[in-house]
Amino acid sequence: MRIIVTGGFGDLGSRVAREASLRGHDAMPVSRRTGLDLTTGAGLVAVLRGADVVVNCADDPRRGAAVMVDGSRRLAEAANAAEAPVHLVHISIVGIDDFPMSYYRRKLAAERALAASGAAVTVLRATQFHSLAAFFARTLTRGGLTFQVGRMAFQPVDTDWVAAQLLDVAEAPRPTGYERADDIAGPEVLTVAQLAAAVRRHGGQRPGRVLPLAAPFGALRAFGKRQNIPAAGQARTGGRTFADWLAQQPRELEGR
Ligand SMILES: NC(=O)c1ccc[n+]([C@@H]2O[C@H](COP(=O)([O-])OP(=O)(O)OC[C@H]3O[C@@H](n4cnc5c(N)ncnc54)[C@H](OP(=O)(O)O)[C@@H]3O)[C@@H](O)[C@H]2O)c1
């Protein structure tokens, strides 16, 4: 299959492109650095020519809705208008339906734009990646003190496994319209305190003291209520555990 990966040089997209090549597909990662700009549509028609599937991993949270919402819509419309039918596979996030955070609202708006486009689309929702859960744990730890906001926890997932699941969707028959694949999540739920303790041990430090905090409002409240975690039995689980992922990271974690 000819598989185009938008955002194909990013964290997730590069793994999708690599996995597609390993499976013997003709994989093409694309982004602004190859001349595709989803905020303008530049390069879109050329990129989709001859494609069977496009896996959309493009993202730029600093540009508001320009890439995630308008860019996804533009991509779906171009896929729909392509000479030969193209299956658009799009990555989204578990639990975004009623989540008061602007990024998650844009993810939901992107899904709605794709559903309205009339294109053959499959949306796969995943939980937060291990790297992002580790970032949250580090951010909520200050001066040896870990702030456990409400019941805040993650069911973090291995990005390589997410990439493989996207490829499985890409290889499945093209749907006739919009559909959602089963949500996916990592193998275990870990509180912020558990994640932070693991990250500190990994860096050679003793776990910090845990300070419980009420989750006041907004996004923290939603995380505190675990809206980011699928209800029991509502997601397919798999991939490396957080501990196994962590063991393969450098001692000093960086980024998200
Ligand atoms: N991190 C998580 O925990 C998590 C969980 C579930 C789902 N996801 C989803 O996974 C997706 C990928 O995230 P990521 O962390 O892999 O992103 P990333 O590393 O920031 O990569 C984003 C990619 O998008 C490209 N891009 C940015 N602006 C563009 C534009 N205007 N036109 C075309 N391409 C553009 C970038 O390349 P250039 O700069 O070269 O254009 C880059 O290749 C996102 O949709 C995110 O919501 C993430």
Ligand as a Chemical Component Dictionary entry (heavy atoms), coordinates in Angstrom:
data_LIG
# 
_chem_comp.id                   LIG 
_chem_comp.type                 NON-POLYMER 
_chem_comp.pdbx_formal_charge   0 
_chem_comp.three_letter_code    LIG 
# 
loop_
_chem_comp_atom.comp_id 
_chem_comp_atom.atom_id 
_chem_comp_atom.alt_atom_id 
_chem_comp_atom.type_symbol 
_chem_comp_atom.charge 
_chem_comp_atom.model_Cartn_x 
_chem_comp_atom.model_Cartn_y 
_chem_comp_atom.model_Cartn_z 
_chem_comp_atom.pdbx_ordinal 
LIG N1  N1  N 0  1.292  13.014 23.223 1  
LIG C1  C1  C 0  0.243  12.298 23.613 2  
LIG O1  O1  O 0  0.150  11.881 24.771 3  
LIG C2  C2  C 0  -0.861 11.982 22.628 4  
LIG C3  C3  C 0  -1.884 11.098 23.003 5  
LIG C4  C4  C 0  -2.897 10.791 22.078 6  
LIG C5  C5  C 0  -2.878 11.382 20.809 7  
LIG N2  N2  N 1  -1.850 12.254 20.492 8  
LIG C6  C6  C 0  -1.867 12.872 19.168 9  
LIG O2  O2  O 0  -0.757 12.462 18.411 10 
LIG C7  C7  C 0  -0.560 13.397 17.350 11 
LIG C8  C8  C 0  0.912  13.586 17.090 12 
LIG O3  O3  O 0  1.526  14.133 18.222 13 
LIG P1  P1  P 0  3.128  14.251 18.262 14 
LIG O4  O4  O 0  3.483  14.508 19.675 15 
LIG O5  O5  O -1 3.735  13.115 17.500 16 
LIG O6  O6  O 0  3.349  15.618 17.435 17 
LIG P2  P2  P 0  4.741  16.282 17.065 18 
LIG O7  O7  O 0  5.895  15.445 17.498 19 
LIG O8  O8  O 0  4.671  17.700 17.538 20 
LIG O9  O9  O 0  4.738  16.267 15.467 21 
LIG C9  C9  C 0  3.872  17.084 14.750 22 
LIG C10 C10 C 0  4.176  16.982 13.267 23 
LIG O10 O10 O 0  3.250  17.844 12.560 24 
LIG C11 C11 C 0  3.972  18.533 11.540 25 
LIG N3  N3  N 0  3.304  19.801 11.265 26 
LIG C12 C12 C 0  3.205  20.891 12.086 27 
LIG N4  N4  N 0  2.566  21.894 11.460 28 
LIG C13 C13 C 0  2.241  21.441 10.221 29 
LIG C14 C14 C 0  1.585  22.013 9.107  30 
LIG N5  N5  N 0  1.148  23.285 9.131  31 
LIG N6  N6  N 0  1.406  21.254 7.994  32 
LIG C15 C15 C 0  1.887  19.994 7.943  33 
LIG N7  N7  N 0  2.518  19.380 8.956  34 
LIG C16 C16 C 0  2.710  20.103 10.091 35 
LIG C17 C17 C 0  5.387  18.709 12.099 36 
LIG O11 O11 O 0  6.390  18.767 11.110 37 
LIG P3  P3  P 0  6.932  20.155 10.456 38 
LIG O12 O12 O 0  7.279  21.054 11.590 39 
LIG O13 O13 O 0  8.081  19.712 9.615  40 
LIG O14 O14 O 0  5.794  20.691 9.628  41 
LIG C18 C18 C 0  5.574  17.367 12.854 42 
LIG O15 O15 O 0  6.053  16.379 11.955 43 
LIG C19 C19 C 0  -1.357 14.657 17.757 44 
LIG O16 O16 O 0  -2.516 14.746 16.948 45 
LIG C20 C20 C 0  -1.753 14.390 19.197 46 
LIG O17 O17 O 0  -2.979 15.000 19.556 47 
LIG C21 C21 C 0  -0.856 12.547 21.359 48 
# 
loop_
_chem_comp_bond.comp_id 
_chem_comp_bond.atom_id_1 
_chem_comp_bond.atom_id_2 
_chem_comp_bond.value_order 
_chem_comp_bond.pdbx_ordinal 
LIG N1  C1  SING 1  
LIG C1  O1  DOUB 2  
LIG C1  C2  SING 3  
LIG C2  C3  SING 4  
LIG C2  C21 DOUB 5  
LIG C3  C4  DOUB 6  
LIG C4  C5  SING 7  
LIG C5  N2  DOUB 8  
LIG N2  C6  SING 9  
LIG N2  C21 SING 10 
LIG C6  O2  SING 11 
LIG C6  C20 SING 12 
LIG O2  C7  SING 13 
LIG C7  C8  SING 14 
LIG C7  C19 SING 15 
LIG C8  O3  SING 16 
LIG O3  P1  SING 17 
LIG P1  O4  DOUB 18 
LIG P1  O5  SING 19 
LIG P1  O6  SING 20 
LIG O6  P2  SING 21 
LIG P2  O7  DOUB 22 
LIG P2  O8  SING 23 
LIG P2  O9  SING 24 
LIG O9  C9  SING 25 
LIG C9  C10 SING 26 
LIG C10 O10 SING 27 
LIG C10 C18 SING 28 
LIG O10 C11 SING 29 
LIG C11 N3  SING 30 
LIG C11 C17 SING 31 
LIG N3  C12 SING 32 
LIG N3  C16 SING 33 
LIG C12 N4  DOUB 34 
LIG N4  C13 SING 35 
LIG C13 C14 SING 36 
LIG C13 C16 DOUB 37 
LIG C14 N5  SING 38 
LIG C14 N6  DOUB 39 
LIG N6  C15 SING 40 
LIG C15 N7  DOUB 41 
LIG N7  C16 SING 42 
LIG C17 O11 SING 43 
LIG C17 C18 SING 44 
LIG O11 P3  SING 45 
LIG P3  O12 DOUB 46 
LIG P3  O13 SING 47 
LIG P3  O14 SING 48 
LIG C18 O15 SING 49 
LIG C19 O16 SING 50 
LIG C19 C20 SING 51 
LIG C20 O17 SING 52 
# 
